[in-house]
Amino acid sequence: VMLKFDLTGGAGEPTHWTLNCEPTGGTHPNPAATCAALLKLKSPFAPTSKQMACPMIMRSDRKIVVTGIWLGHTVHRVVLDGSCDLDFFGKLDKILH
């Protein structure tokens, strides 16, 4: 697992982290806990189903861009603070912070 996280939007400066799992490392302040939390999620970076009805509600302009390799699969996922990503954004934001 090798991932890069870019957090943008909101009042603060953009944040950029890398995360490696097995072996644990990267620039994230707590890679071991972050890897453990992400590994507990079921297919966290799978694309959102095109058949899902999503609310057109955005909580903020914040987003998390995840790129890299997750369990052997290439990842490029933009997670928005709203719409179909509303719950996942909250979980991912909590895991990363």
N, C-alpha and C positions, 0 to 999 in steps of 0.2 A: 504494500500500500504506500503510494507516494502521492500526496495531494497538495495543492496550493489553494489557499483561501484568500480572496480579496473582498473586504467588507467596505462598502461605500454608502454614502448618503448620511442623513442626520446631521447633527451639529459638529461632530468631531472630524478629525482628519481620517482619510482612508487607512485601513489596517491591512497588512499583508502578512500571511503566515505560511510556512510550509509544514507538512506533517508527514512523518514516516512511521509506519507501524511494522513491527517484526523485521528488523530491529527498530526499536522506538527512537525517534529523534526528530530533528527539524527545528524551526525557529519558534514554534508555538511554545508559550511559557510552561505548559503542562502536557507534553505529548502523551505520556502514559495514560492519564485519566481521559484525555480526549479520544485516543484510540479505543479504549475500553468502552466508552459511551457510544461512539459511532458503531462499533461492532455489535452492540446490542440492538441497533435499529434494523428493521427488515428492509432491505433494498433501499437505503436512504437516498441514493442519487439516481434512481430510476426516473425516466421522464414521466411527467404528469399525463394521465390518460386523456386522450383527445375526446373521449365520450363523457367525461365528467363535466357536470354543470358547476361552474365556479361563480362565487359572488364577485361582483365588480367593485369590491371594497379594497382600498389600499390604506393600510395603517400609516405608512410613511413612505419616503422615497428611498429607504434603506434597501440594500440588496447584498447578497452573498454570492460571489462567483466561485465555483469549485471546479478546478481542472486537475487532471492527473490520471492515476491508475488506482482503481478500487477493486480489490479482490480479482485482479486479472482483466478487468474491463476498463476501457477508456472512459473518462468522465469529463463532460463539459456541461455543467448545470448552473443555471442562473436561478437563484431562489429569491423571490420577491417577498417583501413584508406586506402581503395581501393576496387577494384572489385565491387561486387553488393552493398556493404555497403558505397561506396564513399560519396554519398549525405547524407545518414543518419549519418555517422560518423561526418561529418561537423556540422550538426544540433545538435547532441547530445553533441559533444565537446563544442560547443558554449553555450548550455544550462547549462552544468556542470561547466563551467568557467565563 
